[in-house]
Amino acid sequence: MNGPAELLAGLDPDQAVAAEALRGPVCMLAGAGTGKTRAITHRIAYGVATGTYTASRVMALTFTSRAAAELRGRLRALGAEGVSARTFHASALSQLNFFWPQVVGGQVPGLVESKGRVLGHVAERMRLRVDTATLRDVAAEIEWRKVSGLTLEQYATADRPLVQKLSLEQVIALQEGYEQLKDERKRIDFEDVLLACAGMIESEPSVAMQVHEQYRFFVVDEYQDVSPLQHRLLELWLGGRRDVCVVGDASQTIYSFAGARADYLLDFPARYSDATVVRLERNYRSSVPVVAAANTLMRGRPGALQLSAVRSGEESASEQTSSPAVGLRAYPNELSEARGVASEILVQLQDGVPASEIAVLYRINVQAAALETALGEAGIPFVMHGSKRFFELPEVRQALLQLRAASVSIMGEPLFKSVSDVLRSLGWSQDPPDGGGAVRDRWESLNAIMGLVDQAPEGTTFRGFTDELLTRQAAQHEPTVEAVTLATLHSAKGLEWEAVHLIGLSEGYLPITYAKQFEQADEERRLLYVGITRAKRLLNLSWAEAQQRGGRREPSRFLAELGMRTSSVPGRRGA
């Protein structure tokens, strides 16, 4: 077991201040790459080693099972085994399983496996024809309403963007039917777990007493992502006590659409006037140019931290003057952009950068389609992180089946008309739907297939086009472990690579088309910040001047704010 002095020895001055502030409210404002997990785990272990904490009375909360497992592993290595390091949902479910038999009787109801499936049955009862993507969007609205602490009546006046193809009345009716059918089947969903746990603590003094006796000290990681419901549950767990340490970065708030609110982090010092506030701004991950780009992007934004690059080892001294500048290139179209990125990756591989230390990040899943083609052509192995590969998406698989069937019977029609007729029957249209969500994602996938029509060589037949699509689909096989990572910006949070390529930095992608309000555009800025700060040493940014299906794009407004000059890459359409 590590002694108290050893636990503090490896921390920088600010991390040490946080580690030694063991009692009362503590707010750790931790920028990207500043060693926040190290600070959190050493603080808890130091509290246990000094006898201030009993390990079993510490609750460490985070937002993903992966992050919780990492906390447990590090705490175990530091001699602080026995700390409850879990997600909000896992902690609430554990308490619910324990208290439900005492308070309600019997076992906790089973969890709903799929909101969309339940909503589908509700739609059938209503004799309402709704596709799967629309049902997923309604499910997302249910989740947002519950974590925001709203009743259906309050939701009706919340001025939420309408779900595609449905009126507000239909969305509310589907939600009412969902709750009713869920109750009939004696099921609860993940949001109900938090609601039921909070309800028991509020209404049952014996439950509150046992919870407060069990847990005395609290640490909350990624506090900028807390929703009103999670914050309410945290307050109930605290029970008016003040031994809570929150850790977060307002610049990495990228889940507002799911109910996250950075206000809880930013307002923490106002709620606790005697709080110890520590700013972690020494970035140990990224090179000087990468950190400079991140700082420039977020300058003046609420809660933004001013990072300073502190790369360890011999590399750090030379980086101050010789670090490669952040690169920016413009390409004629998206396929040429993907091929350009593949060429840059080949150079990096030849220079000795491991494939597993290279990532290509993008705003939405459909942008990966051109990358899959380009990397496949170049023989570069890759893995998809946090999403399915393009040809594995359900809507793409369905489209390929229908295109193949139609290509057998339809001959002589222009390729564009043949393909567009089939895709229109699946919901594609020339103009995209308003707003985001699953309906928009489905349209983007189908539109990407139409983009492949534009790239097909002149004279390609309908049958030849579908044969090529099926060949591409069949060629997708699991790559080796040593592979380049493809990931959306959302799924890349918490990860890091030696070299990062950020693609699609144009208006319409970043910020996304439907980010029309200031708050939405600001969230897109934070997404770019997350992407930039994933890079350790090399960062390349790019955008394409032409859309997949004609029309021109403009460079992202954020590039101008970064003060970056574009290096254009010549090429022809479809090159």
C-alpha positions in Angstrom: 0.0 0.0 0.0 1.3 3.5 -0.9 2.0 5.8 2.0 0.5 9.3 2.1 3.8 11.0 1.1 4.2 8.7 -1.9 0.7 9.4 -3.1 1.4 13.2 -3.3 5.0 12.9 -4.6 4.0 12.3 -8.2 1.5 15.1 -8.5 2.0 18.6 -9.8 1.4 21.5 -7.4 -2.2 22.0 -8.5 -3.1 18.3 -8.4 -1.5 18.2 -4.9 -3.7 21.0 -3.7 -6.8 19.1 -4.9 -5.5 15.9 -3.3 -5.0 17.4 0.1 -8.4 19.2 0.1 -10.1 16.1 1.6 -13.0 17.7 3.5 -15.7 20.1 2.4 -16.7 21.2 -1.1 -14.0 21.0 -3.8 -14.3 22.0 -7.4 -11.6 20.7 -9.7 -11.6 22.5 -13.1 -9.6 20.1 -15.2 -8.7 20.9 -18.8 -8.1 18.3 -21.5 -5.0 16.2 -20.9 -4.3 17.7 -17.5 -4.2 14.4 -15.6 -7.6 14.6 -13.9 -8.0 10.9 -13.4 -4.6 10.8 -11.7 -5.7 13.7 -9.5 -9.0 12.0 -8.6 -7.6 8.6 -7.8 -4.6 10.0 -5.8 -6.9 12.3 -3.9 -9.2 9.4 -2.9 -6.2 7.1 -2.1 -4.6 9.9 0.0 -7.8 10.3 1.9 -7.9 6.5 2.6 -4.2 6.4 3.5 -4.4 9.2 6.0 -7.5 7.7 7.6 -9.7 10.6 6.6 -11.8 8.3 4.5 -13.0 4.8 5.0 -12.8 3.3 1.5 -16.3 1.7 1.7 -17.9 5.1 2.5 -16.6 6.8 -0.6 -18.8 7.0 -3.7 -17.0 7.9 -7.0 -19.4 8.6 -9.8 -18.7 8.8 -13.5 -20.7 8.5 -16.8 -19.4 5.4 -18.6 -18.7 1.8 -17.4 -15.2 2.1 -19.0 -14.4 5.2 -17.0 -15.7 3.5 -13.8 -13.6 0.4 -14.5 -10.5 2.6 -15.0 -11.1 4.3 -11.7 -11.5 1.0 -9.8 -8.3 -0.4 -11.4 -6.2 2.7 -10.5 -7.6 2.9 -7.0 -6.9 -0.8 -6.4 -3.2 -0.2 -7.5 -3.0 2.7 -5.1 -4.2 0.7 -2.2 -7.7 2.1 -2.0 -9.7 -1.0 -2.9 -13.3 -1.0 -1.7 -14.3 2.4 -3.0 -17.6 2.3 -4.9 -16.6 3.6 -8.3 -19.7 3.3 -10.6 -21.9 5.2 -13.0 -24.9 7.0 -11.7 -27.1 4.3 -13.1 -25.2 1.4 -11.7 -25.1 3.1 -8.2 -28.9 3.8 -8.4 -29.7 0.3 -9.6 -27.7 -1.3 -6.8 -29.6 0.8 -4.2 -32.9 0.0 -5.9 -32.2 -3.7 -5.8 -31.5 -3.5 -2.1 -34.3 -1.2 -1.0 -37.2 -2.3 -3.3 -38.0 -5.5 -1.4 -38.2 -3.5 1.8 -40.2 -0.6 0.6 -42.4 -2.0 -2.3 -42.0 -5.8 -1.8 -40.9 -8.3 -4.4 -38.1 -7.9 -6.9 -37.3 -4.8 -8.9 -39.2 -4.8 -12.3 -37.1 -5.9 -15.3 -35.5 -3.2 -17.4 -36.9 -2.2 -20.8 -34.4 -3.5 -23.4 -35.6 -1.2 -26.2 -37.7 1.9 -26.0 -38.1 1.8 -29.7 -39.7 -1.7 -29.6 -42.1 -0.6 -26.9 -43.0 2.5 -28.9 -43.5 0.4 -32.0 -46.2 -1.5 -30.1 -47.8 1.7 -28.9 -47.8 3.1 -32.5 -49.6 -0.1 -33.6 -52.3 0.4 -30.9 -52.7 4.0 -32.2 -52.8 2.7 -35.8 -50.0 5.2 -36.5 -47.4 4.3 -39.2 -44.0 5.3 -37.9 -40.6 4.1 -39.1 -37.8 2.9 -36.9 -35.8 6.0 -37.1 -38.7 8.2 -36.0 -39.3 5.8 -33.1 -35.7 6.2 -32.0 -36.2 10.0 -32.0 -39.3 9.7 -29.9 -37.3 7.5 -27.5 -34.6 10.2 -27.3 -37.4 12.7 -26.4 -38.6 10.4 -23.6 -35.1 10.3 -22.2 -34.6 14.1 -22.5 -37.9 14.8 -20.7 -37.2 12.4 -17.8 -33.6 13.5 -17.2 -34.7 17.1 -17.4 -37.3 16.4 -14.6 -40.3 17.4 -16.7 -43.9 16.1 -16.7 -45.7 15.5 -19.9 -47.6 18.7 -19.4 -44.3 20.6 -18.9 -42.8 18.9 -21.9 -45.7 20.1 -24.1 -44.7 23.7 -23.4 -40.9 23.2 -23.5 -40.7 24.3 -27.2 -38.8 21.2 -28.2 -37.9 20.7 -31.9 -40.6 18.6 -33.5 -39.8 15.0 -34.3 -39.9 14.4 -38.0 -43.3 13.5 -39.5 -45.1 13.8 -36.2 -47.1 16.5 -34.5 -46.5 17.5 -30.9 -49.8 15.9 -30.0 -48.7 12.6 -31.6 -45.3 12.7 -29.8 -47.1 13.2 -26.5 -49.6 10.5 -27.2 -46.7 8.1 -28.0 -45.0 9.0 -24.7 -48.2 8.5 -22.7 -48.8 5.2 -24.4 -45.2 4.2 -23.7 -45.5 4.8 -20.0 -48.8 2.9 -19.9 -47.6 -0.1 -21.8 -44.4 -0.2 -19.7 -46.5 -0.3 -16.5 -48.7 -3.0 -17.9 -45.6 -5.1 -18.6 -44.2 -4.3 -15.2 -41.0 -2.8 -16.7 -38.9 0.2 -15.9 -36.4 2.0 -18.1 -33.0 3.5 -17.2 -34.4 6.9 -16.4 -36.9 5.2 -14.1 -34.1 3.7 -12.1 -32.8 7.2 -11.2 -36.3 8.5 -10.6 -37.3 5.5 -8.4 -34.1 5.7 -6.4 -34.5 9.4 -5.8 -38.2 8.9 -4.9 -37.3 6.3 -2.3 -34.7 8.4 -0.6 -37.1 11.4 -0.6 -40.1 9.6 0.7 -38.7 6.9 3.0 -36.7 8.3 6.0 -35.3 4.8 6.8 -33.9 4.6 3.2 -32.3 8.0 3.4 -30.7 7.1 6.8 -29.2 3.9 5.5 -27.8 5.6 2.3 -26.3 8.4 4.3 -24.8 6.0 6.8 -23.3 4.0 3.9 -21.8 6.8 1.9 -20.1 9.9 3.4 -17.7 11.2 0.8 -18.5 11.9 -2.9 -16.4 12.5 -6.1 -18.2 13.2 -9.4 -16.1 13.0 -12.6 -17.3 14.8 -15.8 -19.5 17.0 -13.8 -20.2 19.2 -16.8 -22.3 16.3 -18.1 -24.7 16.1 -15.1 -28.4 16.3 -15.9 -31.0 17.8 -13.6 -32.2 14.3 -12.6 -28.6 13.2 -11.8 -28.0 16.4 -9.9 -31.1 15.9 -7.9 -30.1 12.3 -7.0 -26.6 13.5 -6.0 -28.1 16.1 -3.7 -30.2 13.4 -2.1 -27.2 11.1 -1.6 -25.4 14.0 0.0 -28.4 14.7 2.3 -27.2 18.3 3.1 -23.6 17.2 3.8 -20.8 19.0 2.1 -18.0 16.5 1.4 -18.2 16.5 -2.3 -15.5 16.9 -5.0 -16.7 17.7 -8.5 -14.4 17.5 -11.5 -15.1 18.8 -15.0 -14.4 21.0 -17.9 -17.1 23.3 -19.3 -15.3 23.4 -22.7 -16.0 19.6 -23.0 -19.8 19.9 -22.6 -21.0 18.1 -25.7 -24.1 16.3 -24.5 -26.6 19.2 -23.9 -28.9 17.5 -26.4 -29.2 14.7 -23.8 -29.9 16.9 -20.9 -26.3 17.7 -19.7 -25.9 21.1 -18.1 -22.5 22.8 -17.5 -24.2 25.3 -15.2 -23.9 22.9 -12.2 -20.1 23.0 -12.7 -19.8 26.7 -13.4 -22.1 27.7 -10.5 -20.5 25.3 -7.9 -18.4 28.1 -6.3 -21.5 30.2 -5.9 -23.5 27.4 -4.3 -20.6 26.7 -2.0 -18.9 30.0 -1.1 -16.2 28.3 0.9 -15.4 25.7 -1.9 -11.8 24.9 -2.7 -11.5 25.7 -6.4 -8.5 24.2 -8.2 -7.6 24.8 -11.9 -5.7 22.0 -13.7 -4.3 23.7 -16.8 -1.0 21.9 -17.3 -1.6 19.8 -20.4 0.6 16.6 -20.4 -0.8 15.2 -23.6 -0.4 17.5 -26.5 2.3 19.4 -28.4 2.6 23.2 -28.2 0.8 23.9 -31.5 -2.1 21.6 -30.6 -2.6 23.3 -27.2 -2.3 26.7 -28.8 -5.1 25.8 -31.3 -7.3 24.6 -28.5 -6.8 27.8 -26.5 -7.5 30.0 -29.4 -10.8 28.2 -30.2 -12.2 28.5 -26.7 -10.8 32.0 -25.8 -13.5 34.0 -24.0 -16.0 31.2 -23.7 -17.6 30.6 -20.3 -15.5 28.5 -18.0 -12.7 28.1 -20.6 -9.3 27.1 -19.1 -5.9 28.4 -20.4 -3.9 25.3 -21.1 -0.1 25.2 -21.2 1.8 22.3 -22.9 4.0 20.3 -20.6 5.1 17.3 -22.6 7.4 15.0 -20.7 10.8 13.6 -21.7 13.3 14.9 -24.2 10.7 15.7 -26.8 9.3 18.6 -24.7 12.4 20.9 -25.0 12.6 20.7 -28.8 8.8 21.0 -29.2 8.8 24.6 -28.0 10.5 25.7 -31.2 10.3 22.8 -33.7 6.9 21.2 -33.3 5.1 20.7 -36.6 2.4 23.3 -37.2 -1.2 22.2 -37.2 -2.0 21.5 -40.9 -5.1 22.6 -42.8 -6.0 21.5 -46.3 -9.0 22.0 -48.7 -10.0 19.3 -51.1 -12.3 19.5 -54.2 -14.7 16.9 -52.8 -15.2 14.4 -50.0 -13.7 11.4 -51.7 -10.5 13.3 -52.7 -10.4 14.5 -49.0 -10.6 10.9 -47.8 -7.9 9.8 -50.3 -5.7 12.8 -49.2 -6.1 11.8 -45.6 -5.2 8.2 -46.5 -2.0 9.4 -48.2 -1.1 11.4 -45.1 -1.6 8.4 -43.0 0.6 6.3 -45.2 3.4 8.9 -44.7 2.9 8.8 -40.9 3.0 5.0 -40.9 6.3 5.1 -42.9 7.6 7.6 -40.3 7.1 5.0 -37.6 3.7 6.2 -36.1 1.9 3.0 -35.1 -1.5 2.6 -36.8 -3.2 2.3 -33.4 -1.9 5.8 -32.6 -3.6 7.4 -35.6 -7.3 8.4 -35.7 -9.6 10.1 -38.2 -12.5 12.0 -36.5 -15.7 13.4 -38.0 -19.0 14.9 -37.0 -21.5 12.2 -38.2 -21.2 8.5 -39.0 -22.0 8.8 -42.7 -18.7 10.7 -43.3 -16.9 7.4 -42.7 -18.2 6.0 -46.0 -15.6 7.8 -48.1 -12.9 7.0 -45.6 -13.6 3.3 -45.6 -13.2 3.4 -49.4 -10.0 5.4 -49.4 -8.3 3.5 -46.6 -9.4 0.2 -48.2 -7.8 1.3 -51.5 -4.6 2.2 -49.7 -4.5 -1.1 -47.8 -4.6 0.7 -44.5 -6.3 -1.5 -41.8 -8.9 0.4 -39.7 -11.5 -0.1 -36.9 -14.7 1.8 -36.2 -15.0 3.1 -32.7 -18.4 3.5 -31.1 -20.5 3.0 -34.3 -21.1 0.5 -37.1 -19.3 0.5 -40.4 -21.2 2.1 -43.2 -22.3 -1.0 -45.0 -23.4 -2.6 -41.6 -25.9 0.2 -40.9 -29.5 -1.2 -40.9 -30.8 1.4 -43.4 -27.8 0.7 -45.8 -28.3 -3.0 -45.6 -32.0 -2.5 -46.4 -31.2 -0.2 -49.3 -28.8 -2.7 -50.8 -31.3 -5.5 -50.7 -34.0 -3.3 -52.4 -31.5 -1.9 -55.0 -30.3 -5.5 -55.8 -33.9 -6.7 -56.3 -34.8 -3.7 -58.4 -31.6 -4.0 -60.6 -32.7 -7.4 -61.8 -36.0 -6.1 -63.2 -35.3 -2.5 -64.2 -33.2 -1.9 -67.3 -32.6 1.1 -69.6 -33.4 3.8 -67.1 -30.7 6.4 -66.2 -28.7 5.3 -63.2 -29.6 8.3 -61.1 -33.4 7.8 -61.7 -33.2 4.0 -61.0 -31.3 4.5 -57.7 -33.2 7.5 -56.5 -36.6 5.8 -57.2 -35.6 3.0 -54.9 -34.2 5.2 -52.2 -37.2 7.5 -52.3 -39.4 4.5 -51.4 -37.2 4.2 -48.3 -37.6 7.8 -47.2 -34.8 9.6 -49.2 -35.5 13.1 -50.6 -33.5 15.7 -52.4 -33.7 18.0 -49.4 -32.6 16.9 -45.9 -35.1 16.8 -43.0 -34.8 19.6 -40.5 -33.1 19.0 -37.2 -30.9 16.1 -36.1 -31.7 12.7 -34.6 -32.2 9.2 -36.1 -34.3 10.4 -39.0 -31.6 12.8 -40.1 -29.0 10.0 -39.7 -31.0 7.7 -41.9 -31.3 10.4 -44.6 -27.6 11.0 -44.5 -26.9 7.3 -45.0 -29.2 7.1 -48.0 -27.9 10.3 -49.4 -24.4 8.9 -49.2 -25.5 6.1 -51.5 -26.7 8.8 -53.9 -23.3 10.4 -53.6 -21.8 7.1 -54.9 -24.0 7.4 -57.9 -22.4 10.8 -58.7 -19.0 9.2 -58.4 -19.8 6.2 -60.6 -17.9 6.1 -64.0 -19.9 7.3 -67.0 -21.9 4.5 -68.5 -22.3 2.5 -65.3 -25.5 0.4 -65.4 -27.9 -0.1 -62.5 -26.9 -3.7 -62.3 -23.2 -2.8 -62.4 -23.7 -0.2 -59.7 -25.4 -2.6 -57.3 -22.8 -5.3 -58.0 -20.1 -2.7 -57.0 -22.0 -1.9 -53.8 -22.3 -5.6 -52.9 -18.6 -6.1 -53.6 -17.7 -3.2 -51.2 -20.0 -4.7 -48.6 -18.5 -8.2 -48.9 -14.9 -6.8 -48.7 -15.5 -5.4 -45.2 -13.7 -7.8 -42.9 -12.4 -7.3 -39.3 -9.0 -5.7 -39.5 -6.1 -6.5 -37.4 -5.8 -5.0 -33.9 -3.0 -2.7 -35.1 -5.3 -0.4 -37.1 -6.2 3.2 -37.6 -9.3 4.4 -35.6 -12.3 6.0 -37.3 -14.7 7.7 -34.8 -17.2 10.4 -34.4 -16.2 13.4 -32.3 -18.7 12.4 -29.6 -17.4 8.9 -29.3 -13.7 10.1 -29.3 -14.1 11.9 -26.0 -11.8 10.5 -23.3 -9.4 9.0 -25.9 -6.1 10.2 -27.3 -3.8 9.4 -30.3 -0.4 10.5 -31.4 -1.8 11.7 -34.8 -5.3 13.0 -35.3 -7.0 13.9 -38.6 -10.2 16.0 -38.3 -12.2 16.0 -41.5 -15.2 17.7 -42.8 -14.5 21.1 -41.2 -17.1 23.0 -43.3 -20.3 24.7 -42.7 -23.0 22.1 -42.6 -20.8 19.5 -40.9 -19.1 21.5 -38.2 -21.2 23.3 -37.2 -23.9 20.9 -38.3 -26.6 22.3 -40.5 -29.3 22.2 -37.8 -27.2 24.1 -35.2 -29.0 27.4 -35.9 -29.2 28.9 -32.4 -26.2 30.4 -30.7 -26.2 27.7 -27.9 -26.2 24.9 -30.5 -23.4 26.5 -32.5 -21.4 26.9 -29.3 -21.8 23.2 -28.6 -20.3 22.5 -32.0 -17.3 24.6 -31.1 -16.9 22.4 -28.0 -17.0 19.3 -30.2 -14.2 20.7 -32.3 -12.3 21.5 -29.1 -12.7 17.9 -27.9 -11.4 16.7 -31.3 -8.4 19.0 -31.3 -7.4 17.9 -27.8 -7.4 14.2 -28.7 -4.1 14.8 -30.6 -0.7 14.3 -28.8 1.7 15.5 -31.4 0.3 15.7 -35.0 -3.0 17.4 -36.0 -4.3 17.7 -39.5 -7.6 19.5 -40.4 -9.3 19.3 -43.7 -12.6 20.2 -45.5 -14.1 19.5 -48.9 -15.3 22.3 -51.2 -18.1 20.2 -52.9 -20.9 18.3 -51.2 -21.5 14.7 -51.9 -24.4 15.5 -54.1 -23.4 18.8 -55.8 -23.4 22.3 -54.4 -20.6 24.1 -52.7 -19.5 24.2 -49.1 -17.8 26.9 -47.2 -15.0 26.4 -44.7 -16.2 26.2 -41.1 -16.4 29.5 -39.3 -14.2 28.0 -36.6 -11.2 27.8 -39.0 -11.3 31.6 -39.4 -11.3 31.9 -35.6 -8.3 29.7 -35.4 -6.5 32.0 -37.9 -5.6 29.1 -40.1 -4.7 29.4 -43.8 -6.0 26.7 -46.1 -3.6 24.8 -48.4 -5.7 23.8 -51.4 -5.1 20.4 -53.0 -5.8 20.3 -56.7 -8.0 17.6 -58.1 -11.0 16.9 -60.3 -14.5 15.9 -59.2 -14.5 12.3 -58.1 -10.7 12.1 -58.0 
